[in-house]
Amino acid sequence: MFDGFEQLSVETSGAVINVLRAGKGPPLLLLHGYPQTLTIWHRTAPRLAERFTLIAADLRGYGASSRPADGENHFGYSKRAMAQDQVEMMQRLGFEQFFLAGHDRGGRVGHRMALDHPGRVKKLAVLDIVPTRKMFEQVDQYLATVYFHWFFLIQPFDLPERMIGADPELWLRTFLSRLGSAELAPDAVAEYARAFRDPAVIHASCEDYRAAASIDLEHDAKDIDKRVTCPLLVLWGGKGRIAQAFDVLATWRERATDVRGRALPCGHYLPEEAPEETLQELLAFFRG
């Protein structure tokens, strides 16, 4: 699915990050979400690599990246730690500044990176999310139902790990079908399932969500007066859950100074369900 891409393992101060790289031009980093890997970009990355030096990376704990220790109060899987990984990885590849597009958890890492490292991120695109703090503040019956995994995965070790581990592929396939509006490529789903069979990945992904409900909220509270100052593109699935619960652009305008975006005709998995529309939006934004 990534013909012509070079695979690299880049060691940072906190993790070893799995990377695919191709193309020439301005650097563009792509980050994935739960419960996926960098494979989510398989329908857009090859064409983006025609215009950019394209870097697709697995977040720590996911895919072929390493699984660091949990840390105190789940700091090891905080978005701050995940963002630091990616900043160091890009620097080791020779990129002090870069564009960034993040889907789902990758978008949350991008949001934190733009706050912690404003000089690094030239432009940021976030796909199908609103800020973590806003999600928790506005939980109602609808959100608690469609995003029940937010509250299941944060349960203490090792309840969710044991339950998911009993049949990880069933969990993954059920999860993907709940939030999407179209069937994903079988080869991509097979790759997600292969990675997710590793108990260490299941645990790390639970830690990602535990961090979101603890240390990440502490970091967000301390930065409540900070705004993302780089240009921000917000894309979301018009057939997805976020669109039913939030005025997405208005929500992001509370947290950033320069926001634009729109809904795409799909569910949660924009790069896979609406690859052409996603591609054109990213090209227009990052090349503009």
C-alpha positions, 0 to 999 in steps of 0.5 A: 500500500506504500510502494516507494516509501522508505521505512525507518526506525527513529530513536527519540529520547522517549521512544522509537518511532516507526516511520514511512518516508517518500517524496520531495518538497516541504515536510508534511507529517501525518499522524493516525488515530485509534485503533489504527496505525499509519496505514490509515493514510494509504489512500492519500499518502502516495499522492501527497508525496508528489508535492511534499516530503511525506512522513507518516508515523506510528504514535508511541504504543501503536503499530511498529513504534515502541511501547514506553512505560506508563509513567506517573499519572499516565504521563508516558502516553500523554499527548505532551509525550507523544508530541515530543516524540514526533518533534524529535523524530522530525528534527532527527530527519532534518526538519526543524519546521513542518506541516502536520495533519492528524486524524483522531488521536493524531489530531490531539497530539497535533493540538498539543504540539502546536501549543508546546512547540509553536515554532515547529508546526507551520500549519496544522490540520485536525481530522474529525475531533474537537478538543479533548477538554470540550469532549469531557465538558459536554458529555451527554447521553448521546456522546456517552453512547456513541463514544462509550470507548472513552469511558471503557478504555480508561478503566483501571488496569487490567479490565479493558485489556483483558476484555479486549484481549479475549478477542482483539480482532472482534473488538477492532472490527466492531469498533471500526464499523461503528464510527465509519460510514463505508467499508474500509479496505480489507488490506488496511483492516488486516494490518490494523488487526495484525498490530492490535493482536499484540497485548502491549499495543492494547495496553498502550492504547488504553494508556492513551485514553487514560492519559486523556482523562487525567494528565492531558486535562491537567495540561489543558487546564494550565494552558487554558489561556493559550491558543493555537496560533498557526493556521488551522484546518478542521475537517470532519465527517458529515455523516459522523458523530462529531457533526451531530454533537458540536458546531465544530468550527465554532468549537475550534475557534475558541482554541485557535486564532486562524481556523477554517474547514468543512464537513466531508461526505463520510464518517469518522475515517476521512482519509479512507472513506473520502480520500479524494476530498481529504487529499484536495483539502490538504493540498489546498491548505498546505500549498496555499 
